[in-house]
């Protein structure tokens, strides 16, 4: 079973920045795609960013240009740098792993953990 632990969330003012981290275990990290997801109250979980084993990335239109996903295979960790945060970014953020950035929005290998809360408010 793939285990993932998210961290780095918190309360930030609009326009601020946060860097989320996701530490993965129980899988061969370097060959898997990784994704960041978020879920706001009353809304479905959505993929916001994904990165392939080779470093290719994709982003939801709502975050493109503001968020950057990266990975450090040596540390089995994926990051999400979030800049220019908006109140609508408020959500619980989760990470997971899958076979490709093209499929990770619909199928993941890991279980969903606790996530990390991001609150953007003045």
Backbone as JSON Lines, residues from 0, in Angstrom:
{"i":0,"aa":"X","n":[0.84,-1.19,0.0],"ca":[0.0,0.0,0.0],"c":[0.88,1.24,0.0]}
{"i":1,"aa":"X","n":[0.61,2.14,-0.94],"ca":[1.34,3.39,-1.03],"c":[0.87,4.3,0.1]}
{"i":2,"aa":"X","n":[1.83,4.85,0.82],"ca":[1.54,5.79,1.88],"c":[2.09,7.16,1.52]}
{"i":3,"aa":"X","n":[1.3,8.18,1.76],"ca":[1.69,9.54,1.44],"c":[1.33,10.45,2.6]}
{"i":4,"aa":"X","n":[2.23,11.34,2.92],"ca":[2.03,12.28,4.02],"c":[2.24,13.69,3.52]}
{"i":5,"aa":"X","n":[1.19,14.49,3.58],"ca":[1.23,15.87,3.13],"c":[1.56,16.79,4.3]}
{"i":6,"aa":"X","n":[2.25,17.87,3.99],"ca":[2.56,18.87,5.0],"c":[2.77,20.22,4.33]}
{"i":7,"aa":"X","n":[2.8,21.26,5.13],"ca":[3.12,22.59,4.64],"c":[1.96,23.54,4.52]}
{"i":8,"aa":"X","n":[0.75,23.07,4.77],"ca":[-0.4,23.94,4.68],"c":[-0.46,24.91,5.84]}
{"i":9,"aa":"X","n":[-1.39,25.84,5.74],"ca":[-1.55,26.83,6.78],"c":[-2.47,27.94,6.35]}
{"i":10,"aa":"X","n":[-2.49,28.98,7.15],"ca":[-3.29,30.17,6.89],"c":[-2.4,31.24,6.27]}
{"i":11,"aa":"X","n":[-2.83,31.78,5.15],"ca":[-2.05,32.78,4.45],"c":[-2.99,33.84,3.89]}
{"i":12,"aa":"X","n":[-2.51,35.06,3.79],"ca":[-3.3,36.14,3.21],"c":[-3.32,36.05,1.69]}
{"i":13,"aa":"X","n":[-4.36,36.6,1.06],"ca":[-4.36,36.63,-0.4],"c":[-3.09,37.28,-0.94]}
{"i":14,"aa":"X","n":[-2.56,36.68,-2.0],"ca":[-1.31,37.13,-2.57],"c":[-0.08,36.47,-1.98]}
{"i":15,"aa":"X","n":[-0.26,35.73,-0.91],"ca":[0.85,35.07,-0.26],"c":[1.24,33.77,-0.92]}
{"i":16,"aa":"X","n":[2.2,33.09,-0.31],"ca":[2.75,31.86,-0.86],"c":[2.85,30.78,0.2]}
{"i":17,"aa":"X","n":[2.75,29.55,-0.25],"ca":[2.99,28.37,0.57],"c":[3.7,27.33,-0.28]}
{"i":18,"aa":"X","n":[4.46,26.48,0.38],"ca":[5.08,25.35,-0.28],"c":[4.65,24.08,0.42]}
{"i":19,"aa":"X","n":[3.93,23.23,-0.3],"ca":[3.48,21.97,0.23],"c":[4.47,20.86,-0.11]}
{"i":20,"aa":"X","n":[4.58,19.9,0.79],"ca":[5.44,18.75,0.57],"c":[4.62,17.48,0.73]}
{"i":21,"aa":"X","n":[5.0,16.46,-0.01],"ca":[4.37,15.16,0.07],"c":[5.46,14.11,0.07]}
{"i":22,"aa":"X","n":[5.56,13.4,1.17],"ca":[6.53,12.32,1.29],"c":[5.84,11.0,1.03]}
{"i":23,"aa":"X","n":[6.39,10.22,0.11],"ca":[5.79,8.97,-0.31],"c":[6.63,7.79,0.14]}
{"i":24,"aa":"X","n":[5.95,6.69,0.44],"ca":[6.61,5.45,0.78],"c":[5.76,4.29,0.3]}
{"i":25,"aa":"X","n":[6.36,3.11,0.27],"ca":[5.62,1.92,-0.13],"c":[5.51,1.71,-1.63]}
{"i":26,"aa":"X","n":[6.29,2.45,-2.42],"ca":[6.27,2.32,-3.87],"c":[7.63,2.68,-4.43]}
{"i":27,"aa":"X","n":[7.8,2.38,-5.71],"ca":[9.0,2.81,-6.43],"c":[8.72,4.21,-6.94]}
{"i":28,"aa":"X","n":[9.11,5.2,-6.16],"ca":[8.73,6.57,-6.39],"c":[9.16,7.09,-7.75]}
{"i":29,"aa":"X","n":[10.36,6.77,-8.16],"ca":[10.95,7.4,-9.34],"c":[10.24,7.06,-10.64]}
{"i":30,"aa":"X","n":[9.5,5.96,-10.71],"ca":[8.85,5.57,-11.95],"c":[7.38,5.99,-12.01]}
{"i":31,"aa":"X","n":[6.89,6.6,-10.97],"ca":[5.48,6.97,-10.91],"c":[5.26,8.45,-11.17]}
{"i":32,"aa":"X","n":[4.12,8.75,-11.75],"ca":[3.66,10.12,-11.79],"c":[3.12,10.5,-10.41]}
{"i":33,"aa":"X","n":[3.19,11.79,-10.09],"ca":[2.69,12.29,-8.83],"c":[1.73,13.44,-9.1]}
{"i":34,"aa":"X","n":[0.74,13.56,-8.25],"ca":[-0.23,14.61,-8.43],"c":[-0.62,15.27,-7.12]}
{"i":35,"aa":"X","n":[-0.98,16.53,-7.22],"ca":[-1.58,17.28,-6.13],"c":[-3.04,17.52,-6.46]}
{"i":36,"aa":"X","n":[-3.88,17.32,-5.46],"ca":[-5.32,17.48,-5.58],"c":[-5.81,18.4,-4.48]}
{"i":37,"aa":"X","n":[-6.99,18.94,-4.66],"ca":[-7.6,19.71,-3.59],"c":[-9.09,19.48,-3.57]}
{"i":38,"aa":"X","n":[-9.65,19.63,-2.39],"ca":[-11.08,19.49,-2.22],"c":[-11.57,20.56,-1.25]}
{"i":39,"aa":"X","n":[-12.44,21.4,-1.74],"ca":[-13.08,22.41,-0.93],"c":[-14.42,21.87,-0.43]}
{"i":40,"aa":"X","n":[-14.93,22.41,0.67],"ca":[-16.21,21.94,1.18],"c":[-17.32,22.03,0.14]}
{"i":41,"aa":"X","n":[-18.06,20.94,-0.02],"ca":[-19.15,20.9,-0.96],"c":[-18.75,20.7,-2.4]}
{"i":42,"aa":"X","n":[-17.47,20.51,-2.67],"ca":[-16.99,20.33,-4.03],"c":[-16.26,19.01,-4.18]}
{"i":43,"aa":"X","n":[-16.16,18.54,-5.41],"ca":[-15.42,17.33,-5.7],"c":[-13.93,17.57,-5.61]}
{"i":44,"aa":"X","n":[-13.2,16.5,-5.33],"ca":[-11.76,16.58,-5.38],"c":[-11.31,16.82,-6.82]}
{"i":45,"aa":"X","n":[-10.36,17.7,-7.01],"ca":[-9.87,18.01,-8.34],"c":[-8.36,17.95,-8.38]}
{"i":46,"aa":"X","n":[-7.85,17.51,-9.51],"ca":[-6.41,17.53,-9.75],"c":[-5.98,18.94,-10.08]}
{"i":47,"aa":"X","n":[-4.99,19.44,-9.37],"ca":[-4.5,20.79,-9.65],"c":[-3.15,20.79,-10.34]}
{"i":48,"aa":"X","n":[-2.34,19.77,-10.14],"ca":[-1.04,19.7,-10.78],"c":[-0.55,18.27,-10.78]}
{"i":49,"aa":"X","n":[0.21,17.9,-11.79],"ca":[0.78,16.56,-11.87],"c":[2.14,16.63,-12.53]}
{"i":50,"aa":"X","n":[2.99,15.69,-12.17],"ca":[4.33,15.61,-12.73],"c":[4.66,14.17,-13.04]}
{"i":51,"aa":"X","n":[5.22,13.92,-14.2],"ca":[5.57,12.58,-14.62],"c":[6.89,12.16,-14.01]}
{"i":52,"aa":"X","n":[7.22,10.88,-14.21],"ca":[8.51,10.39,-13.72],"c":[9.68,11.12,-14.36]}
{"i":53,"aa":"X","n":[9.48,11.61,-15.58],"ca":[10.53,12.33,-16.29],"c":[10.52,13.83,-16.09]}
{"i":54,"aa":"X","n":[9.55,14.34,-15.35],"ca":[9.51,15.76,-15.05],"c":[8.53,16.58,-15.86]}
{"i":55,"aa":"X","n":[7.78,15.96,-16.78],"ca":[6.74,16.7,-17.48],"c":[5.63,17.07,-16.52]}
{"i":56,"aa":"X","n":[5.02,18.23,-16.73],"ca":[4.01,18.73,-15.8],"c":[2.75,19.13,-16.52]}
{"i":57,"aa":"X","n":[1.66,19.15,-15.77],"ca":[0.43,19.75,-16.23],"c":[-0.28,20.39,-15.05]}
{"i":58,"aa":"X","n":[-1.1,21.39,-15.34],"ca":[-1.77,22.15,-14.31],"c":[-3.22,22.42,-14.7]}
{"i":59,"aa":"X","n":[-4.05,22.51,-13.68],"ca":[-5.4,23.0,-13.91],"c":[-5.34,24.46,-14.34]}
{"i":60,"aa":"X","n":[-6.27,24.86,-15.19],"ca":[-6.28,26.23,-15.67],"c":[-6.35,27.24,-14.52]}
{"i":61,"aa":"X","n":[-7.02,26.87,-13.46],"ca":[-7.22,27.79,-12.35],"c":[-5.94,28.11,-11.59]}
{"i":62,"aa":"X","n":[-4.91,27.28,-11.73],"ca":[-3.67,27.5,-10.99],"c":[-2.47,27.73,-11.89]}
{"i":63,"aa":"X","n":[-2.63,27.56,-13.18],"ca":[-1.5,27.68,-14.1],"c":[-0.91,29.08,-14.03]}
{"i":64,"aa":"X","n":[0.4,29.14,-13.92],"ca":[1.1,30.4,-13.78],"c":[1.31,30.82,-12.35]}
{"i":65,"aa":"X","n":[0.61,30.19,-11.42],"ca":[0.75,30.5,-10.0],"c":[1.37,29.37,-9.2]}
{"i":66,"aa":"X","n":[1.06,28.13,-9.58],"ca":[1.55,26.95,-8.86],"c":[2.62,26.26,-9.68]}
{"i":67,"aa":"X","n":[3.58,25.66,-8.99],"ca":[4.62,24.89,-9.64],"c":[4.81,23.57,-8.89]}
{"i":68,"aa":"X","n":[4.7,22.48,-9.61],"ca":[4.94,21.16,-9.03],"c":[6.35,20.72,-9.37]}
{"i":69,"aa":"X","n":[7.0,20.07,-8.42],"ca":[8.34,19.55,-8.64],"c":[8.52,18.29,-7.81]}
{"i":70,"aa":"X","n":[9.58,17.56,-8.1],"ca":[9.82,16.33,-7.35],"c":[11.3,16.15,-7.1]}
{"i":71,"aa":"X","n":[11.6,15.47,-6.02],"ca":[12.95,15.1,-5.66],"c":[12.93,13.6,-5.45]}
{"i":72,"aa":"X","n":[13.34,12.86,-6.46],"ca":[13.26,11.41,-6.39],"c":[14.16,10.82,-5.3]}
{"i":73,"aa":"X","n":[15.28,11.47,-5.04],"ca":[16.17,10.99,-3.99],"c":[15.52,11.04,-2.63]}
{"i":74,"aa":"X","n":[14.6,11.97,-2.43],"ca":[13.9,12.11,-1.16],"c":[12.49,11.53,-1.17]}
{"i":75,"aa":"X","n":[12.08,10.93,-2.3],"ca":[10.73,10.41,-2.44],"c":[9.69,11.46,-2.07]}
{"i":76,"aa":"X","n":[9.9,12.66,-2.55],"ca":[9.07,13.8,-2.15],"c":[8.64,14.61,-3.37]}
{"i":77,"aa":"X","n":[7.4,15.04,-3.36],"ca":[6.89,15.94,-4.38],"c":[6.45,17.23,-3.69]}
{"i":78,"aa":"X","n":[6.64,18.35,-4.37],"ca":[6.36,19.65,-3.81],"c":[5.34,20.4,-4.65]}
{"i":79,"aa":"X","n":[4.65,21.3,-4.02],"ca":[3.77,22.22,-4.73],"c":[4.04,23.62,-4.2]}
{"i":80,"aa":"X","n":[4.69,24.42,-5.02],"ca":[4.92,25.82,-4.69],"c":[3.71,26.62,-5.15]}
{"i":81,"aa":"X","n":[3.05,27.28,-4.22],"ca":[1.84,28.02,-4.5],"c":[2.1,29.5,-4.26]}
{"i":82,"aa":"X","n":[2.02,30.28,-5.31],"ca":[2.22,31.72,-5.24],"c":[0.93,32.44,-5.61]}
{"i":83,"aa":"X","n":[0.88,33.71,-5.27],"ca":[-0.27,34.55,-5.6],"c":[-1.58,33.88,-5.2]}
{"i":84,"aa":"X","n":[-1.62,33.38,-3.99],"ca":[-2.77,32.62,-3.53],"c":[-4.02,33.48,-3.45]}
{"i":85,"aa":"X","n":[-5.14,32.86,-3.78],"ca":[-6.44,33.49,-3.79],"c":[-7.37,32.78,-2.81]}
{"i":86,"aa":"X","n":[-8.39,33.47,-2.32],"ca":[-9.34,32.79,-1.42],"c":[-9.92,31.51,-2.01]}
{"i":87,"aa":"X","n":[-10.13,31.47,-3.31],"ca":[-10.69,30.29,-3.94],"c":[-9.73,29.11,-3.97]}
{"i":88,"aa":"X","n":[-8.48,29.32,-3.57],"ca":[-7.54,28.21,-3.41],"c":[-7.72,27.49,-2.09]}
{"i":89,"aa":"X","n":[-8.56,28.01,-1.22],"ca":[-8.79,27.39,0.07],"c":[-9.37,25.99,-0.1]}
{"i":90,"aa":"X","n":[-8.71,25.01,0.47],"ca":[-9.12,23.61,0.33],"c":[-8.18,22.75,1.15]}
{"i":91,"aa":"X","n":[-8.55,21.48,1.28],"ca":[-7.61,20.48,1.77],"c":[-6.86,19.95,0.56]}
{"i":92,"aa":"X","n":[-5.55,19.95,0.65],"ca":[-4.7,19.52,-0.45],"c":[-4.15,18.13,-0.16]}
{"i":93,"aa":"X","n":[-4.24,17.26,-1.16],"ca":[-3.8,15.89,-1.07],"c":[-2.8,15.59,-2.17]}
{"i":94,"aa":"X","n":[-1.95,14.61,-1.94],"ca":[-1.12,14.1,-3.01],"c":[-1.42,12.63,-3.25]}
{"i":95,"aa":"X","n":[-1.08,12.17,-4.43],"ca":[-1.22,10.76,-4.74],"c":[-0.3,10.44,-5.91]}
{"i":96,"aa":"X","n":[-0.26,9.17,-6.27],"ca":[0.63,8.7,-7.32],"c":[-0.14,7.85,-8.31]}
{"i":97,"aa":"X","n":[0.31,7.86,-9.54],"ca":[-0.33,7.09,-10.59],"c":[0.64,6.75,-11.69]}
{"i":98,"aa":"X","n":[0.12,6.18,-12.76],"ca":[0.98,5.69,-13.83],"c":[1.44,6.78,-14.79]}
{"i":99,"aa":"X","n":[0.62,7.82,-14.98],"ca":[0.96,8.88,-15.92],"c":[0.2,10.14,-15.57]}
{"i":100,"aa":"X","n":[0.68,11.27,-16.08],"ca":[-0.04,12.51,-15.82],"c":[-1.35,12.55,-16.6]}
{"i":101,"aa":"X","n":[-1.48,11.7,-17.61],"ca":[-2.72,11.64,-18.37],"c":[-3.82,10.85,-17.7]}
{"i":102,"aa":"X","n":[-3.46,9.96,-16.78],"ca":[-4.45,9.12,-16.11],"c":[-4.62,9.44,-14.64]}
{"i":103,"aa":"X","n":[-3.72,10.21,-14.06],"ca":[-3.7,10.39,-12.62],"c":[-4.9,11.19,-12.1]}
{"i":104,"aa":"X","n":[-5.63,11.84,-13.01],"ca":[-6.85,12.52,-12.59],"c":[-8.0,11.56,-12.35]}
{"i":105,"aa":"X","n":[-7.86,10.31,-12.79],"ca":[-8.95,9.35,-12.67],"c":[-8.57,8.07,-11.93]}
{"i":106,"aa":"X","n":[-7.3,7.75,-11.86],"ca":[-6.88,6.54,-11.18],"c":[-5.57,6.79,-10.46]}
{"i":107,"aa":"X","n":[-5.54,6.45,-9.18],"ca":[-4.34,6.6,-8.38],"c":[-4.02,5.31,-7.67]}
{"i":108,"aa":"X","n":[-2.76,5.15,-7.31],"ca":[-2.29,3.93,-6.67],"c":[-2.44,3.95,-5.16]}
{"i":109,"aa":"X","n":[-2.35,5.12,-4.58],"ca":[-2.34,5.23,-3.13],"c":[-3.7,5.47,-2.54]}
{"i":110,"aa":"X","n":[-3.77,5.32,-1.24],"ca":[-4.96,5.68,-0.51],"c":[-4.93,7.18,-0.2]}
{"i":111,"aa":"X","n":[-6.09,7.73,0.06],"ca":[-6.18,9.15,0.39],"c":[-5.93,9.35,1.88]}
{"i":112,"aa":"X","n":[-5.01,10.21,2.18],"ca":[-4.65,10.48,3.56],"c":[-5.42,11.65,4.14]}
{"i":113,"aa":"X","n":[-4.83,12.26,5.16],"ca":[-5.48,13.38,5.83],"c":[-5.41,14.67,5.03]}
{"i":114,"aa":"X","n":[-4.41,14.79,4.17],"ca":[-4.22,16.02,3.44],"c":[-3.67,17.12,4.34]}
{"i":115,"aa":"X","n":[-3.49,18.29,3.76],"ca":[-3.05,19.44,4.53],"c":[-3.93,20.64,4.16]}
{"i":116,"aa":"X","n":[-4.4,21.33,5.18],"ca":[-5.35,22.42,4.98],"c":[-4.63,23.68,4.53]}
{"i":117,"aa":"X","n":[-5.13,24.27,3.46],"ca":[-4.67,25.57,2.99],"c":[-5.85,26.53,3.08]}
{"i":118,"aa":"X","n":[-5.67,27.59,3.84],"ca":[-6.71,28.6,3.99],"c":[-6.15,29.94,3.57]}
{"i":119,"aa":"X","n":[-6.78,30.56,2.59],"ca":[-6.37,31.86,2.09],"c":[-7.45,32.86,2.48]}
{"i":120,"aa":"X","n":[-7.11,33.73,3.39],"ca":[-8.09,34.66,3.93],"c":[-7.4,35.87,4.51]}
{"i":121,"aa":"X","n":[-8.06,37.01,4.4],"ca":[-7.58,38.23,5.0],"c":[-8.24,38.5,6.35]}
